[in-house]
Amino acid sequence: QVQLVESGGGLVQAGDSLRLSCAASGRTFSSYYMGWFRQAPGKEREFVSAVSRTGGSTFYADSVKGRFTISRDNAKNTVYLQMNSLKPEDTAVYYCAADASVIYSSSMYYRERSYDYWGQGTQVTVSS
């Protein structure tokens, strides 16, 4: 089992950058693939980005591709989401997620139900 704690959210202006961090407990962090999801007010939670166990493969939603970068440091049990050129539509609660299941298809990275462990979320607000 793993516990996840997000940090780094805040209030910024359009065009600014933020880096979110997700710290994981436990000694087997490298066993988990990691994802970031977000939920805006009145909307369903949506996929943002994911990274494979080694960090060698990354995945992005079209809406953030080219602006967000996911990375992980397995020595620090932490996954990051660097968010650049932020837009008001990026405003949401951002959640970190993890799972250790076998990956049968890369589509699994994009699906909420592929992740068993979730953090509490961190608020990101982008003003125009």
C-alpha positions in Angstrom: 0.0 0.0 0.0 1.1 3.6 -0.7 0.1 6.9 0.7 0.3 10.0 -1.5 0.6 13.6 -0.5 0.4 16.4 -3.0 1.9 19.9 -2.6 2.8 22.9 -4.7 -0.6 24.2 -5.7 -1.6 27.8 -5.4 -3.0 30.9 -7.1 -1.1 32.2 -10.1 -1.8 34.4 -13.1 -2.2 33.2 -16.7 1.2 32.4 -18.2 2.8 31.6 -14.9 4.3 28.3 -13.9 3.9 25.9 -11.0 5.4 22.6 -10.0 3.3 20.1 -8.2 4.9 17.4 -6.1 3.5 14.1 -4.9 5.4 12.4 -2.1 4.7 8.7 -1.7 5.3 6.6 1.4 6.8 3.2 1.4 9.9 1.5 0.1 8.5 0.2 -3.2 7.8 3.5 -5.0 9.4 2.2 -8.2 6.8 -0.5 -8.3 4.1 2.0 -9.0 3.2 3.8 -12.2 2.0 7.3 -11.4 -0.6 9.6 -12.7 -2.0 13.1 -12.3 -5.6 13.9 -12.7 -7.6 17.0 -12.2 -11.2 18.0 -11.4 -12.6 21.5 -12.1 -15.7 22.7 -10.4 -18.8 21.1 -11.8 -16.8 18.8 -14.0 -15.7 15.2 -13.9 -12.2 14.3 -12.9 -9.9 14.0 -16.0 -6.6 12.6 -16.9 -3.7 15.0 -17.1 -0.5 13.0 -17.3 1.2 9.7 -16.3 4.6 8.2 -16.0 5.8 4.6 -16.1 7.6 2.9 -13.3 11.1 3.8 -14.5 10.1 7.2 -15.9 11.0 6.1 -19.4 7.5 6.6 -20.7 5.3 9.6 -20.2 1.7 10.3 -21.3 -0.2 13.6 -21.6 -3.7 14.8 -22.2 -3.9 16.8 -25.4 -4.9 19.9 -23.4 -1.6 20.0 -21.6 0.8 18.5 -24.1 3.7 20.9 -24.7 3.0 22.8 -21.5 3.2 20.3 -18.7 6.0 17.9 -17.9 5.8 14.9 -15.6 8.8 13.3 -14.0 9.7 11.1 -11.1 12.6 10.6 -8.7 12.4 7.1 -7.4 15.2 7.8 -4.9 13.0 10.5 -3.4 9.7 8.6 -3.8 8.3 11.7 -5.5 6.6 12.4 -8.8 6.4 16.0 -10.2 4.2 17.9 -12.6 5.8 21.0 -14.0 3.1 23.2 -15.4 4.1 26.1 -17.7 2.1 28.6 -19.6 -0.9 28.1 -17.3 -4.3 29.0 -18.5 -7.5 29.8 -16.5 -8.9 26.5 -17.8 -6.2 24.7 -15.9 -7.9 25.7 -12.7 -8.8 22.5 -10.8 -7.9 20.3 -7.9 -5.0 18.2 -9.0 -4.8 14.6 -7.7 -1.8 12.3 -7.7 -2.6 8.6 -8.3 -0.6 5.4 -8.1 -1.0 1.7 -8.9 1.2 -1.4 -9.1 -0.8 -3.5 -11.5 0.6 -5.1 -14.6 0.3 -2.8 -17.6 -1.4 -4.6 -20.5 -2.0 -1.6 -22.6 -0.8 2.0 -22.5 -4.4 3.0 -22.4 -4.4 2.0 -18.8 -2.4 5.0 -17.9 -5.2 7.3 -19.0 -8.0 5.6 -17.0 -9.0 6.6 -13.5 -10.0 3.0 -12.7 -6.4 1.9 -13.4 -5.3 3.6 -10.2 -6.1 2.3 -6.7 -4.3 4.9 -4.6 -5.1 8.6 -4.6 -3.9 11.7 -2.8 -6.1 14.3 -1.2 -5.5 16.8 -4.0 -4.0 20.3 -4.2 -5.8 23.3 -5.6 -4.5 25.2 -8.6 -6.1 28.4 -9.5 -5.1 30.4 -12.6 -6.5 33.9 -12.9 -6.8 35.7 -16.2 
